[in-house]
Amino acid sequence: MKTINVEVTGLEDLVGEKLFIRTVTYHWVGKVKKLIGGIIELEDASCVFDSGPFKEAFGKGNLENSEYSGQQFINLSTVSDFSIWKHSLPK
């Protein structure tokens, strides 16, 4: 599995990056459009109901069950972790 490292010194460095985000309730993939205080705005976002096996999701970009939502706002206080998503975003 190829890894991607992005130099991050602050959350602003994530603008323009595609992320896989796990929150306390759902998982999301999308491209970071901007940060608004404690809110992150995603574009081309999808809710991931089931990522499937890690090797398939992060190695090949195959998500088991996701639904496109377009624009999405996520409260950063609900985020448990996130990773750079190196694959195409699901539509």
Backbone as CSV, one residue per row, in Angstrom:
resi,resn,N_x,N_y,N_z,CA_x,CA_y,CA_z,C_x,C_y,C_z
1,MET,0.846,-1.169,0.000,0.000,0.000,0.000,0.894,1.235,0.000
2,LYS,0.713,2.110,-0.981,1.491,3.336,-1.082,1.000,4.339,-0.050
3,THR,1.924,4.953,0.646,1.545,5.966,1.628,1.755,7.353,1.044
4,ILE,0.972,8.285,1.522,1.096,9.689,1.123,1.301,10.492,2.388
5,ASN,2.354,11.278,2.395,2.612,12.151,3.531,2.426,13.592,3.095
6,VAL,1.699,14.347,3.883,1.444,15.754,3.625,1.989,16.529,4.814
7,GLU,2.774,17.545,4.533,3.311,18.389,5.602,2.170,19.230,6.172
8,VAL,1.864,19.038,7.452,0.776,19.764,8.100,1.315,20.448,9.347
9,THR,1.265,21.776,9.337,1.667,22.534,10.518,0.463,23.186,11.195
10,GLY,-0.666,23.163,10.482,-1.929,23.683,10.994,-3.057,23.156,10.131
11,LEU,-4.259,23.243,10.620,-5.401,22.720,9.870,-5.569,23.405,8.508
12,GLU,-5.115,24.643,8.380,-5.224,25.357,7.110,-4.467,24.631,5.994
13,ASP,-3.433,23.862,6.359,-2.658,23.115,5.363,-3.473,22.011,4.704
14,LEU,-4.617,21.662,5.273,-5.458,20.598,4.723,-6.408,21.093,3.635
15,VAL,-6.545,22.413,3.471,-7.427,22.950,2.433,-6.914,22.470,1.073
16,GLY,-7.826,21.884,0.296,-7.474,21.339,-1.009,-7.141,19.853,-0.980
17,GLU,-6.972,19.289,0.206,-6.667,17.864,0.342,-7.948,17.044,0.426
18,LYS,-7.889,15.816,-0.054,-8.997,14.870,0.105,-8.748,14.098,1.403
19,LEU,-9.791,13.975,2.218,-9.661,13.316,3.521,-10.702,12.219,3.696
20,PHE,-10.331,11.224,4.489,-11.263,10.246,5.053,-11.363,10.637,6.516
21,ILE,-12.554,11.003,6.970,-12.756,11.522,8.327,-13.669,10.580,9.101
22,ARG,-13.237,10.214,10.304,-14.115,9.438,11.189,-14.611,10.370,12.286
23,THR,-15.945,10.445,12.417,-16.540,11.230,13.500,-17.152,10.254,14.502
24,VAL,-17.729,10.783,15.548,-18.327,9.922,16.573,-19.556,9.184,16.051
25,THR,-20.142,9.649,14.933,-21.333,8.986,14.400,-21.124,8.397,13.010
26,TYR,-20.495,9.133,12.101,-20.343,8.680,10.719,-18.908,8.836,10.249
27,HIS,-18.640,8.266,9.088,-17.366,8.481,8.402,-17.683,9.267,7.142
28,TRP,-16.737,10.084,6.704,-16.924,10.928,5.526,-15.670,10.915,4.681
29,VAL,-15.821,11.051,3.364,-14.697,11.344,2.476,-15.088,12.588,1.691
30,GLY,-14.118,13.431,1.425,-14.388,14.633,0.657,-13.143,15.490,0.572
31,LYS,-13.244,16.545,-0.208,-12.144,17.491,-0.388,-12.386,18.700,0.503
32,VAL,-11.378,19.073,1.270,-11.509,20.215,2.183,-11.566,21.505,1.371
33,LYS,-12.685,22.222,1.516,-12.853,23.499,0.821,-12.353,24.645,1.680
34,LYS,-12.789,24.665,2.961,-12.312,25.703,3.869,-12.625,25.342,5.309
35,LEU,-12.002,26.089,6.217,-12.248,25.968,7.648,-12.973,27.219,8.106
36,ILE,-14.014,27.021,8.903,-14.802,28.129,9.425,-14.847,27.952,10.936
37,GLY,-13.903,28.550,11.632,-13.816,28.338,13.075,-13.589,26.867,13.364
38,GLY,-14.501,26.248,14.116,-14.406,24.828,14.453,-15.152,23.925,13.493
39,ILE,-15.429,24.423,12.289,-16.174,23.664,11.285,-15.286,23.467,10.062
40,ILE,-15.327,22.277,9.488,-14.618,22.003,8.241,-15.668,21.820,7.147
41,GLU,-15.475,22.523,6.031,-16.385,22.386,4.902,-15.759,21.465,3.866
42,LEU,-16.507,20.417,3.512,-16.072,19.492,2.475,-16.874,19.729,1.213
43,GLU,-16.239,19.544,0.064,-16.954,19.514,-1.206,-16.768,18.118,-1.792
44,ASP,-17.673,17.733,-2.665,-17.670,16.372,-3.241,-17.629,15.311,-2.142
45,ALA,-18.378,15.546,-1.068,-18.360,14.672,0.105,-19.333,13.504,-0.044
46,SER,-18.981,12.404,0.599,-19.849,11.236,0.704,-19.827,10.727,2.123
47,CYS,-20.987,10.301,2.600,-21.084,9.636,3.885,-20.713,8.178,3.664
48,VAL,-19.830,7.665,4.489,-19.381,6.270,4.369,-20.038,5.471,5.482
49,PHE,-20.996,4.645,5.098,-21.714,3.828,6.073,-20.939,2.573,6.425
50,ASP,-20.147,2.068,5.479,-19.323,0.876,5.699,-18.105,0.998,4.805
51,SER,-16.929,1.147,5.420,-15.704,1.292,4.623,-15.222,-0.044,4.084
52,GLY,-15.693,-1.149,4.671,-15.212,-2.461,4.249,-13.821,-2.720,4.804
53,PRO,-13.135,-3.744,4.297,-11.797,-4.053,4.790,-10.821,-2.900,4.552
54,PHE,-9.966,-2.655,5.511,-9.000,-1.555,5.447,-8.161,-1.634,4.174
55,LYS,-7.688,-2.804,3.828,-6.837,-2.977,2.649,-7.572,-2.571,1.370
56,GLU,-8.852,-2.864,1.281,-9.645,-2.489,0.106,-9.938,-0.985,0.099
57,ALA,-10.283,-0.450,1.259,-10.645,0.962,1.348,-9.435,1.859,1.102
58,PHE,-8.396,1.677,1.866,-7.253,2.581,1.771,-6.238,2.159,0.719
59,GLY,-6.166,0.877,0.418,-5.229,0.403,-0.597,-5.734,0.615,-2.005
60,LYS,-7.039,0.428,-2.224,-7.605,0.490,-3.571,-8.689,1.551,-3.745
61,GLY,-9.146,2.136,-2.657,-10.191,3.151,-2.743,-11.593,2.576,-2.862
62,ASN,-11.739,1.281,-2.578,-13.045,0.616,-2.669,-13.773,0.709,-1.335
63,LEU,-14.815,1.526,-1.297,-15.639,1.643,-0.094,-16.854,0.743,-0.241
64,GLU,-17.162,0.000,0.801,-18.263,-0.969,0.764,-19.624,-0.313,0.543
65,ASN,-19.890,0.794,1.273,-21.208,1.436,1.185,-21.063,2.918,1.508
66,SER,-21.250,3.761,0.487,-21.178,5.213,0.688,-22.282,5.881,-0.119
67,GLU,-22.626,7.097,0.302,-23.674,7.846,-0.387,-23.223,9.287,-0.569
68,TYR,-23.244,9.744,-1.801,-22.807,11.094,-2.149,-23.736,12.143,-1.532
69,SER,-23.142,13.187,-0.965,-23.953,14.274,-0.407,-23.546,15.637,-0.949
70,GLY,-22.415,15.734,-1.636,-21.956,17.024,-2.170,-21.282,17.856,-1.099
71,GLN,-21.883,18.986,-0.747,-21.346,19.867,0.287,-21.687,19.300,1.664
72,GLN,-20.704,19.338,2.564,-20.923,18.840,3.926,-20.125,19.683,4.904
73,PHE,-20.739,20.009,6.041,-20.065,20.740,7.112,-19.920,19.805,8.300
74,ILE,-18.719,19.721,8.850,-18.453,18.816,9.969,-17.881,19.611,11.129
75,ASN,-18.469,19.434,12.297,-17.976,20.046,13.518,-16.707,19.298,13.927
76,LEU,-15.587,19.997,13.993,-14.317,19.347,14.299,-14.286,18.702,15.683
77,SER,-15.154,19.143,16.587,-15.170,18.540,17.924,-15.730,17.112,17.887
78,THR,-16.356,16.722,16.772,-16.884,15.356,16.645,-15.916,14.422,15.920
79,VAL,-14.798,14.950,15.440,-13.836,14.148,14.673,-12.942,13.354,15.619
80,SER,-12.882,12.040,15.383,-11.966,11.216,16.180,-10.609,11.110,15.500
81,ASP,-10.573,11.019,14.165,-9.322,11.019,13.422,-9.606,11.199,11.941
82,PHE,-8.562,11.458,11.165,-8.712,11.577,9.716,-7.412,11.181,9.045
83,SER,-7.535,10.806,7.766,-6.384,10.416,6.964,-6.511,11.039,5.593
84,ILE,-5.372,11.243,4.946,-5.371,11.707,3.561,-5.975,10.584,2.706
85,TRP,-6.877,10.946,1.798,-7.520,9.983,0.895,-6.866,10.152,-0.464
86,LYS,-6.133,9.140,-0.919,-5.355,9.262,-2.158,-6.118,8.821,-3.399
87,HIS,-7.352,8.423,-3.248,-8.137,7.874,-4.348,-9.169,8.889,-4.849
88,SER,-9.826,8.547,-5.943,-10.932,9.352,-6.430,-12.038,9.366,-5.384
89,LEU,-12.763,10.468,-5.335,-13.896,10.542,-4.407,-15.105,9.866,-5.042
90,PRO,-15.858,9.081,-4.259,-17.047,8.424,-4.806,-18.124,9.444,-5.152
91,LYS,-18.903,9.134,-6.151,-20.003,10.038,-6.561,-21.321,9.322,-6.386
